[in-house]
Amino acid sequence: MPSLPNCDIIMKGGITSGVVYPHAVLELSRKHRFRNIGGTSAGAIAAALTAAAEYNRAHGGFEELEGATRRIGTSLFGLFQPAAPFRGLFAVLMAALDRRRGPRGRIARVLKALVEHHAGQTFAGLAPGAAVLTWAALAHRGPEAWVLGTLLLVLGVLAAWVFALTKPLLCDVPKHGFGLCPGLGDSDAHPALTDWLCDTLDEVAGHKRRGEKATGEPLTFGHLMGPDPAFPAINLQIMTTDLTTGQPHRVPFGDGAFMFSERAFRRLFPARIVDHLIAHGHAYGDDDPDLHWLPATGRLPVAVAVRLSLSFPVLLSAVPLVARDWTLRDEVERELPRTCWFSDGGICSNFPIHFFDTLWPRWPTYGIMLDDFDPERHRRQVWMPQTAAQGRLGPFRAITSLPGFLGAIVATMQNWRDNQQCRLPGYRERIVRIALHADEGGLNLNMPASTIDRLFALGRRAGERIVTDFDFDAHRWRRYLASQEPLDEMFAGMRDSWTDPAPGHRPLREFLPDYAMDPPEYAGISHERLRHMFNATEAMIDATVDWGAPLTRERSGLPHPRGALRMVPPV
């Protein structure tokens, strides 16, 4: 069998919307080998399963992925299992979000859930009004007493329900990792999300048979990378968010970045995953046997990385890791381990299309993006830009209420960078977009089988569109043209600093050799290496004197909108 061409793939977060991804991946797998794979939240689940299937391609990995996808359609809702204090709150929330019923049906189901799960509070709330009504009946009181009793009846039960719902939110949620569902189930017969994830990854990767208990090593990043981590066979990257320090991270982090608490992890991960972490990490110190360093990247289970990314706020518990705060002034305080709460990767980047990006790509990086269906804009649910102008503009969002205004603020803070990136030339034409109706995906945890089958079909259609519509030659041409103006600006700025700085400053070409003789920082770089760096820089400056002039300074004919090159952290 001839080797397939490489491709990369990025998948957006979207909770249950992620069920569209496997069938898109299956279509692409017939034409491509997946080299770099990335995602966020639900997209991280799909990315990890894709990596596992690619790792086990020769022994039926993608067939296993297809089977796992069929089975998820019958058990999706059961994967979300709330902790005991939140079962009533979860039932009310699911009833309120049930899009299969109209407003009256949802209200009826909410009331039913409140009475079923909070019977004691309901009767307590009814008691004052019931007492007044009983007194009014026995004492033959007038209509004022009956109005008062009825009012107390309604207000009392409403107050009881508000107390029943807000108490676990305010008092119990912080104790359970700020989430209703920890991810672990009560029994092997009814696996929850993390149980299912760990087992399914190993089944797709060929590390265990379906229905059998896992006994071997879980799928790790080392398995995916192969014998040479510097040139990984499969490079899986997953986005997560550290709320404690207020920044996103890619997972794997790199060695020696974080520790974990065994006690906390046993509430979030199956025992075999925690045992593996302990066996391949090492204890933080003798004073606290509960703390362990995360294993080196090659030994880190893929399931741990995915769980870090899919901690949807409040629905799923955040994952605590442990680090030291080096910003503190006191030395003793700096050494104390402190909890860092990791939540949904989509908080900072729900569609990390910048993953694996290079200025001039060697092979395509496809993106699968989820959106809300708008009949005024969308003729079909799956589409992909095919001309240079398509996909350049983002949709307008109607804002007509205060909740809508506040929601727009949150959505803008979360997605502005991804949205801008997706509209650049060389990015937008490699993204297939799937527009979902209100009852499809998202927080619709209890979708009927017919809706899930419809999402599977949308995924297949998305994969087919990529295979048939994407033109890599046209993509490379656009990327080359789009790079010219940013390169021209970068080289021009470098030449100015190198030879003609602002008044009062020496040119960089004269300053650097003198300053490097005795620098106050980074003094360990050898003089030989420094001379090589300076000579190489001089040669580059000389070679770019005529770069682009005058062509790239003419905007006409170049792709829109223009891009920019800059130094940013590798997130």
Secondary structure, DSSP 8 states (H G I E B T S, - for coil): -----EEEEEE---BGGGGGHHHHHHHHHTT-EEEEEEEETHHHHHHHHHHHHHHTGGGTHHHHHHHHHHHHTTTTGGG----GGGHHHHHHHHHHT-TTS-HHHHHHHHHHHHHHH-HHHHHHHHHHHHHHHHHHHHTT--HHHHHHHHHHHHHHHHHHHHHHHHHIIIIIGGGGTTEEE-S--SBTTB--HHHHHHHHHHHHHTSS-TTS---S---BHHHHH-S-TTS-SSEEEEEEEETTTTEEEEES--TTS-EEEHHHHTTTS-HHHHHHHHHHS-BS-TT-TTEEE---GGGSBHHHHHHHH---TEEE--EEEEEE-TT-SSHHHHHSEEEEEEE-GGGT-SS-TTTT--SS-SS-EEEEEEEE--TTT-SSSEE---SSSTT-S-------SHHHHHHHHHHHHHHHHHHHHHTSTTTGGGEEEEEE-TTSSBT-TT--HHHHHHHHHHHHHHHHHHHHH--HHHHHHHHHHHHHHHHHHHHHHHHHHHHS-STTS--HHHHHHHHTTS-SS-TTS-HHHHHHHHHHHHHHHHHTTTSSTTGGG--TTS-SS----------
